[in-house]
Amino acid sequence: MEYIIRQEQEKDYEQVKAILQMTFPSEAESNLVDALRSNGKAIISLVAVCAEEVIGHIMFSPVSTTPPSEVKGIGLAPVAVHPDMQSQWIGSKLIYVGLQLCRELEYDFCVVLGDPNYYERFGFETASRFGLENEYGVDEEFMITRFSDRDVFGLVKYSPEFAVFSV
């Protein structure tokens, strides 16, 4: 199967919404994506497309630290692949391309809340090893990959849109 990864376009929104709703148990993720887009927080939003059909989606949005610092952070969430297309490396390709764009945009780090066994293959490590905390009270599942040597510390906070939807 051949597919391409490209920037999400407005014409993709409904297909992305459908994939998110098929992939996750509630509408929280699709509502989150809509809110991040509406509020200009979708820094990177990519789709995997096969024969004009969206088969996967990934979004990155800004994160901040408390206490505030000069480092520039971004969070990966969510990533979704159409259920009929899973286990074909589409999600992995979306993550690799997205992380490369984060580097090109000169972010210092990216965080994700997810399965360590999955995200370690992309260079993510448990964030608490670097003294980082998160607002969700999890440890091993909160991970970071760094793109620079700049120090990042404190509590990492996602955009306020995340608090509105229980994801």
N, C-alpha and C positions, 0 to 999 in steps of 0.2 A: 504494500500500500504506500503510495506516495502522498506526502502532505507538505505544506509549507508552514513556517512560523512567520507571522507578521504582526504589525501593530494592530490592535483592535480598532475597528471603525464603527461608527454609529449603526450601520446596517447589520452589525453582528450582535447588537445588544439582546435581541429577543432569543437568538440561538444560544448565547452565553447564559442567559437567565434559565432557559430550559435545561441546559447541561448542569448548572448548579443545583437546580431543583431535583434533578434525577440522581445526582451524586451525593447530596447531603440530606440528612433526615428531616430538616425543616427548611423554611424559606429564609432563615437568618442570613445565610451566606449571600444569597441573591439580593436580598435587601441591603446588605452591607455594601456589596459591589455597586449597586445603584446609588447609594448615599455617597460613597467615596467619589464616584464619577461626578455626581451633581455638585459636590463641594470642592472640586478641583484637586482632589487628593490622590487620584489614580496616576501616580508618577510613571509607572510602567504597566501597561495592560496589553498582553499579547494573546493571540489566538493561534491555534493549530487548525489549518484548513485543508480539507481533502475534497476535491471536486466541488468547490464553492460551499461546502457544508462545514460549519465550525464543529470540530471534534474535541477541542481542548481549550482551556483558558487559564491564565495566571495573572495575578495583579500584585503590584508592590506599591506601598504607600508609606509616607514619612512616619518616623518614630522620633521621639525626643528622649532626653535623659533628665533626671532629677538627682542631684543638682544639674542645672543646665551646663552644657559644655559646647565647645566649638566643633566637636566631631559631627559629621553628617551621617545620620542613620536612616535605614529604610527597612520596612517589614514585608515579608513575603506572606501573603494571605489574600484570598484563597488560591489554591490550584485545583483544577478539576478536569477530568477527562470523561467523555461520554462512556457510560457503562459498557457499551458494546465494543469499545476501542481500548479498554484498559489492558495492561500487561503487554503493551507494544512499544514501550519506551517513550511515548508521547509526552507524558508528564515530566519525565526526566529531561527530555529535550527542551521543553518549555522552561524548566528550572535553569538549565545550563545557559540558554540564551538570555533569560532574564537576569541572571547573575552577571553575565558579561556586560549587559547594558548598565547594570549598577556600577560596575568598575568604570565604564566609559563615562558615566555621569559623575564620576569622582566621589561616590559615597565611600565612607570609611568603613562601614559595616552593614551587615544585613542580619536581621533576626527572624526566627521562625518558631512557631509553637507546633510541634509535631513529633512523630515517631523517630527517636534517635537512630534506630536501625536503618531507616530510610534516608534521612537527611545527612548522615555522616558521609555518605558517598559523594556529596556535593561540597564537602569541606566544612560542614557545620560541626561545632563542638558545643558541649554543655556550657552555657553562658556563665553559670555560677563559678566555673573554674577561673574566670577573669574578674570575679567580684561583682558580676551584674545580677540584678534582681529584676523581677517582672511583676506586673500588677495582678497576675492571675494566681500567684502562690504555688507555681509548679517549679520543679527543678530540672530533672533530666530532659523533659520535653521542651524546655525553653533553650533554644540554641542560637549560636552566633557564628557567622563567618566574617572574617576581617579582610578588608581590601587595602588597608594602610597600617602603618605602625603607630598611628595616633592613639593615645590612651582613651579608652571609653570606660566609664565607671558609673555606678549608681543604679538608679531604678529606670529601666527602659519603659516608656509609655507609648502605646499605640495612639493613633488619631482618636479623637472623641467619638467618632462614628462607631467604633468597636464597642463602646460601652452601651450604646443604644440597642444593639442587637446581641442577644445571647448566642455567641458562637462557640 
